[in-house]
């Protein structure tokens, strides 16, 4: 009896762990960002930026703000 209960519990646990992942809004945003990069679509990549884009490097020899703020 204990073996059957343990086997059933293991089967349920395996089904829960192996369930498919569902994409959500975060995955959609990530795909919309990474797919143009992977394809090398410069126009789509640059469309995500404005004229006031800036990159900030904190610490080290490159410390500072790059771009226009």
Short mmCIF file of the C-alpha atoms (twelve columns), coordinates in Angstrom:
data_MODEL
# 
_entry.id   MODEL 
# 
loop_
_atom_site.group_PDB 
_atom_site.id 
_atom_site.type_symbol 
_atom_site.label_atom_id 
_atom_site.label_alt_id 
_atom_site.label_comp_id 
_atom_site.label_asym_id 
_atom_site.label_seq_id 
_atom_site.Cartn_x 
_atom_site.Cartn_y 
_atom_site.Cartn_z 
_atom_site.pdbx_PDB_model_num 
ATOM 1  C CA . UNK A 1  0.000  0.000  0.000   1 
ATOM 2  C CA . UNK A 2  2.821  2.403  0.890   1 
ATOM 3  C CA . UNK A 3  4.585  1.668  -2.395  1 
ATOM 4  C CA . UNK A 4  1.454  2.467  -4.393  1 
ATOM 5  C CA . UNK A 5  0.930  5.756  -2.551  1 
ATOM 6  C CA . UNK A 6  4.574  6.696  -3.039  1 
ATOM 7  C CA . UNK A 7  4.409  5.808  -6.733  1 
ATOM 8  C CA . UNK A 8  1.266  7.902  -7.141  1 
ATOM 9  C CA . UNK A 9  2.860  10.846 -5.353  1 
ATOM 10 C CA . UNK A 10 5.943  10.575 -7.577  1 
ATOM 11 C CA . UNK A 11 3.779  10.459 -10.708 1 
ATOM 12 C CA . UNK A 12 1.867  13.575 -9.659  1 
ATOM 13 C CA . UNK A 13 5.105  15.391 -8.807  1 
ATOM 14 C CA . UNK A 14 6.601  14.441 -12.176 1 
ATOM 15 C CA . UNK A 15 3.547  15.784 -14.005 1 
ATOM 16 C CA . UNK A 16 3.686  19.069 -12.101 1 
ATOM 17 C CA . UNK A 17 7.385  19.544 -12.790 1 
ATOM 18 C CA . UNK A 18 7.086  18.560 -16.452 1 
ATOM 19 C CA . UNK A 19 4.148  20.831 -17.209 1 
ATOM 20 C CA . UNK A 20 4.697  23.158 -20.154 1 
ATOM 21 C CA . UNK A 21 5.730  26.751 -19.563 1 
ATOM 22 C CA . UNK A 22 3.303  29.392 -20.725 1 
ATOM 23 C CA . UNK A 23 4.559  32.582 -22.307 1 
ATOM 24 C CA . UNK A 24 3.349  35.810 -20.830 1 
ATOM 25 C CA . UNK A 25 3.828  39.519 -21.426 1 
ATOM 26 C CA . UNK A 26 7.417  39.403 -20.179 1 
ATOM 27 C CA . UNK A 27 8.342  36.661 -22.626 1 
ATOM 28 C CA . UNK A 28 6.643  38.588 -25.437 1 
ATOM 29 C CA . UNK A 29 8.677  41.704 -24.628 1 
ATOM 30 C CA . UNK A 30 11.889 39.697 -24.433 1 
ATOM 31 C CA . UNK A 31 11.211 38.064 -27.803 1 
ATOM 32 C CA . UNK A 32 10.343 41.410 -29.385 1 
ATOM 33 C CA . UNK A 33 13.719 42.708 -28.198 1 
ATOM 34 C CA . UNK A 34 15.973 39.727 -28.896 1 
ATOM 35 C CA . UNK A 35 14.634 38.566 -32.272 1 
ATOM 36 C CA . UNK A 36 15.663 41.751 -34.146 1 
ATOM 37 C CA . UNK A 37 19.084 41.543 -32.495 1 
ATOM 38 C CA . UNK A 38 19.468 37.929 -33.615 1 
ATOM 39 C CA . UNK A 39 18.393 38.846 -37.167 1 
ATOM 40 C CA . UNK A 40 20.625 41.911 -37.273 1 
ATOM 41 C CA . UNK A 41 17.642 44.191 -37.986 1 
ATOM 42 C CA . UNK A 42 19.248 47.534 -37.117 1 
ATOM 43 C CA . UNK A 43 16.081 49.526 -37.883 1 
ATOM 44 C CA . UNK A 44 13.997 47.521 -35.407 1 
ATOM 45 C CA . UNK A 45 16.724 47.700 -32.780 1 
ATOM 46 C CA . UNK A 46 17.119 51.471 -33.109 1 
ATOM 47 C CA . UNK A 47 13.334 52.015 -33.066 1 
ATOM 48 C CA . UNK A 48 13.394 51.138 -29.364 1 
ATOM 49 C CA . UNK A 49 15.643 54.108 -28.590 1 
ATOM 50 C CA . UNK A 50 14.885 57.829 -28.389 1 
ATOM 51 C CA . UNK A 51 17.180 60.734 -29.150 1 
ATOM 52 C CA . UNK A 52 17.874 61.110 -25.429 1 
ATOM 53 C CA . UNK A 53 19.202 57.610 -24.854 1 
ATOM 54 C CA . UNK A 54 22.164 57.396 -22.479 1 
ATOM 55 C CA . UNK A 55 24.357 54.636 -21.144 1 
ATOM 56 C CA . UNK A 56 25.723 54.882 -17.624 1 
ATOM 57 C CA . UNK A 57 28.807 52.950 -16.627 1 
ATOM 58 C CA . UNK A 58 29.376 52.947 -12.865 1 
ATOM 59 C CA . UNK A 59 32.871 52.397 -11.536 1 
ATOM 60 C CA . UNK A 60 36.156 51.557 -13.145 1 
ATOM 61 C CA . UNK A 61 38.068 53.381 -15.859 1 
ATOM 62 C CA . UNK A 62 34.939 53.857 -18.027 1 
ATOM 63 C CA . UNK A 63 32.954 55.528 -15.224 1 
ATOM 64 C CA . UNK A 64 30.575 58.086 -16.633 1 
ATOM 65 C CA . UNK A 65 27.533 58.761 -18.785 1 
ATOM 66 C CA . UNK A 66 27.674 58.225 -22.528 1 
ATOM 67 C CA . UNK A 67 25.147 59.621 -24.970 1 
ATOM 68 C CA . UNK A 68 22.833 62.566 -24.618 1 
ATOM 69 C CA . UNK A 69 20.655 63.066 -21.552 1 
# 
